[in-house]
Amino acid sequence: MPTLSVRFQAQIPSGLVLAKEGPKVPVELRIPKELEGLLQQENKPIPAPLTGLGLIDTGASATMIDQDAVSLLCVSPVGMVNLITPAGPSQSPLYPVRLAIVVPGNPPLIAASLASAAAGPLKAQGLLCLIGRDILQRAILVYNGTDGSVSIAF
């Protein structure tokens, strides 16, 4: 079972960094395979994958992607969803995307096609996505606060 382990290090104890920053892992966002195939058939350029950080969010029922990032992929929304957030209820467009948790120098840990991921303002937090329970339901997740480390396996 492929595993990614991340230990958070800084000038302060690792556990405090993890508590302050949260469990972030490297991710890659792509257009759906179907759209990629269609663009290839039409000899049109395929948007480059986007890379950044994803925050493992066990409080999120579904994965959310950054609204500015999804616009760079040129993917059209497929619907709307009602969200309940700490700031109150809101609506969000839904986009089809592929999300991978990446391990540098190795194949992706997981590559999930999401038929409809909500989009929201995550860029200000330095995030490309929130990794919700729709993806985490396939994982073994170990959050070791005392060590300042996170391990995720699929």
Number of C-alpha atoms within 10 A of each C-alpha: 8 11 15 17 15 16 15 21 15 10 6 9 13 18 18 17 19 23 13 9 11 17 22 20 21 19 25 19 24 22 22 19 13 9 14 16 12 12 14 12 9 9 9 10 9 16 14 11 14 16 18 18 20 28 22 22 19 17 10 16 14 18 24 25 25 22 19 14 21 22 13 12 18 11 16 12 17 12 13 15 14 11 12 11 9 6 6 7 9 10 13 17 17 21 25 22 21 19 28 19 23 20 17 8 6 7 12 17 18 19 17 15 18 18 12 20 27 25 25 20 15 18 15 8 12 12 21 28 31 24 26 19 17 15 20 20 12 11 15 12 18 12 16 13 15 12 15 20 19 21 17 20 16 15
